[in-house]
Amino acid sequence: MQSDQEAAEYFGSHSVAGVWDQLPEAPQAKPSPALARKIRDRHARAKSPISLRLTPEQVAAAKRIAAEKSVGYQTQLRMWIAEGIGREAKRAWSLLEISKYSWATNRQLGFTRHR
């Protein structure tokens, strides 16, 4: 078994460029009907276009980070927004649970809310 370093050295010094044109063309990949349905459903879900005002530096940073991850920068921005929404929802749920706990504890102790 080769180490990662050995593999990196091998692929760093070997190329398929010389034989690329001699390689047979691969057949078009055909997804299973179930996978094709999932892909269609995913793309069918509408995304609402919105407008965000970002600084040129923010856009450049998003593009740079997205390129490092091999995704589009708008996809990266959507992922960050989804992560932030998930984090805030989780925090809000935690606060709600604390609030419910505090209310129940206060009630058990005989404290009531004043209106």
Long-range contacts (C-beta under 8 A, 24 or more apart in sequence): 52-77
